[in-house]
């Protein structure tokens, strides 16, 4: 039995000595694969705002943006951690190769242009080459383990958010009458989980609480029940965490943990603040005193023009170009989910005869819905309000963005700069109609 245990220990030691090549390959592959994450997360939040943000309220913006900021901060930390590991492991390989050429390492007695005192100082600072290589190897392995804690933790948080999101969207879509009750239930669960976590943390920090017969049992229950939130990753994450916690000095371990937590929160909150400013069309940390304050009246935004818009950019509205030479302007208005709240107040379901064919029923429904858009949006060119405006449905551009389009004559355009105003009906003002600014698109008209 002792021989078997010794053989296993020797095998694991030999395996750990040879793990550097696998670390190197995995780290390089991870850098490549994780480099796509920030763009994917950016697309995900844009897709949410486009298709699932039911109301332009704080809860529908702040919470998803918070999840977005945590996900993006995790992605950046993953890329950084794997990159640092890759560089350090490459440096370790270089040092091992150097040792193969010069196995004696630094020969302090042969250092040029040094006296006895300086050589002793250098010897104390650098030490033996073998010791440095061993320390560097251990540090690389530690960083690699931290990177995988980040991977597993990010997957766990993503699963929790995705399942919660699917639950909320499913309830809101299929059983909206239970939406308020479900949200109330989820809030109770979150508050209870937070209170239990705080209670467990307090118990865990004091020895007299940990050893108390009743509180000690409570601590065990809290720790065991929290494993359910890990979605099968409780053991992988805590194997690494507990190895660090039990081998590092307590102060050093807490210093590392707090430093990482502070770095993560600062990065996440910076991304969070920046995204909120962008979502509301405001400049973020603009150092130029006289640059745009975010108004679209005097700003050429590439997302407003089809000939300039990059893939993935979703604008409230757009026209074909910033310079118009054609006898018409093709206007596209993006139909985001957030408009449903206002449109439902003015759109009435038409009474359709049952004896009609299916395609005829669909045609009547679509006609009524387009008329509803015509009531909700008011289009003006410079000082002239345009009536009537006929809309058609369109899936616009390579992104197939759903919305409505219309063609506007350029007869009332002036040679030079023009302004296209899109206003939205303030539905709370009904029956009195009050129009508020939706978006303004400046363009240049040059008659062909």
C-alpha positions, 0 to 999 in steps of 0.5 A: 500500500505504501509503495502504491502511494509512493508510486502515485506521488512520484507519478504526479510529481513527474506529471507536474514537472512536464505540465509546462508544455500543456500549459503553453499550448492551452494558454495560447489557444485560450488567448486566441479563443477569448479574444473574441469574447468582448465583441460577442458580449457587445453584440449580446447587449446590443441584441438585448436592447434591440429585441428584449428591452420592453421599456426604457426604464432603469430596471430594464437598462441598469441590470442588463448593463451590470451583467454586461459589465461583469461579463466584459470585465471577466473577458478582459481579465481572462485575456490578460491573465492568459497573456501574462501566463503565456509570456512568463512561460515563454520566459521560463522556457528561455531560462531553461534553454539558457541553463542547458547552455550554461548549467552553472548559471551566473558565475559571480566571481567572473562578473566584469567591472565589479568589486567584492561589495558589488558582487555580493550585492548582485549575488544577494539580489539574483541568487542561483539560476536554478532557484529562479527557474523553480520560482518562475515555474511555480508562479506560472503554474499559479497564474494558470490556475487563477486563469482557470478559476476565472474561466469556471467562475465566468461560466457559472455567472453566465449560466445563472444570468442566462437561466434567470433571463430565459425565465423572466422573458418566458414568463413575460412572454407567455404568462405575463399575469404572473410576471410581477409575482415571479419577480417578487419571488426572485427578489426574495431568493436573492435577498435571502441568499445575500443575507445567508452569504453575509451570515456565513462570512461573519461566522467564518471569520471568527473562531469562536463562532466557527466552533460554536455547536449551533453556529458551526452547523449553520456554517456547514449548511450554508457552505453545502447549500451554496454549492447548488449555485455553482452548476456543477463547478463547485468542486473544480473552483474550490479545489484550486481556491482551497489549495491556495487558501491552505498553503498561502499565509492568511494575510497574503491570501486575503491580500491577493483576494482583495486585490483581485476583487478591487481590480475586477470591480473597478474595471467592471464599474468603468465599463458599466459607466461607459456603457450607460453614457453610450446608451444615453448618447452622452460623451464619456470622459471627453477632455475637449472643452468645446466638443459635442455634448451628445446632441445629434442635431449638429453631429454626423454619426456614422450609424445614421448613414448606410454608406458609413455604418459599420456592421453591428451598429444599430441606430434609431434611424438611418438614411442612405448617405450623408450626402444626398444627390437622388430625388428621394431620401430613403428613411429607415426607422429601427423598430426596437422592442422598447417601442412596444410599450408606447405603440400598444397604447395607440394601436387597436386590433382591427376587426377582421371578418372570419370569412377572409383567407389567411393571407388577406387577414395578415394583409389587413393586420399589417396595414393597421400596424403600419398606420399605427406607426404613421400615428406614432412617428412624425417626420419633418424636413427642415421647417416642413412637416411631411404628410402623409408618410407611407411606411413599409416593413423592412429587414435592413442591412446585413444585420437584418435589423427589423424596422419600417422604411419610407421614401421622402421627396427631396423637393423641399431640400435646400442646396447644402445642409438639411435636417431630417427630424423624427418625432415620437408621440407622447402617448401619456399626453393623449387625447391631446397630441404632443410630439417629442424629439426622437432623433435628428439626422443632418445631411448635405443635399447636392442636386444631381 
